Amino acid sequence: MPSYMARLTGMCLWGLVDDEGRSELRPELIAGAAFPGDPAITASEVETWMLMLDEAGFLTIYTVAGATWFALSRPLVTQRPTVSEHPAPPVPESSGAFMAMGGAGERARERVQAEGAERAGLWASWAAEQESVAPPERPLLLDAPPIGCPEHPHNRFTLDCGACGTARRRHDLWLTEQRYAKRVEQWERSNDTEAW
């Protein structure tokens, strides 16, 4: 874990970098800007603290064209960021240093990719289910026998009619049989899947 002074230096760096979190690594200028008027802070101490911050992952130190630069891992967010004039840090090779060290970074990357592939498969199966939705079932009442006799087809219950009573019982019996047949069919299907 970085020392207190290294963490304090890290906080000061947010005010010294550009909008993309980059700047040239010049310890004497960082010492003067972060700790103005404090002669006890030397460039070598700032350099040590910068190395501690690099090890902690707060920043990345890199060399481009003979100059040493650093880039903060999480620069401050600005409303209208300007493009950095400083060179970007090199992209680490996924199979190089991390694999040689058996690093947690490579293992984490592989785990995230595996979880992403698994979720992609789940999303694909869900999308296939949604796209292959069966049409709605036809309501039983559309196929049911009439509820009343031929003289009173809609059975308004205004008259005492024996034929309407018989038609109503036939109608109710037909609906009950159809509903029962559907339940038996569902039960048979559940037994078929459990047998497998």
Secondary structure, 3 states (H helix, E strand, C coil): CCCHHHHHHHHHHCCCCCCCCEEECCHHHHHHHHCCCCCCCCHHHHHHHHHHHHHHCCEEEEEECCEEEEEECCCCCCCCCCCCCCCCCCCCCCCCHHHHHCCHHHHHHHHHHHHHHHHHHHHHHHHHHHHCCCCCCCCHHHCCCCCCCCCCCCCCCCCCCHHHHHHHHHHHHHHHHHHHHHHHHHHHHHHHHHHC
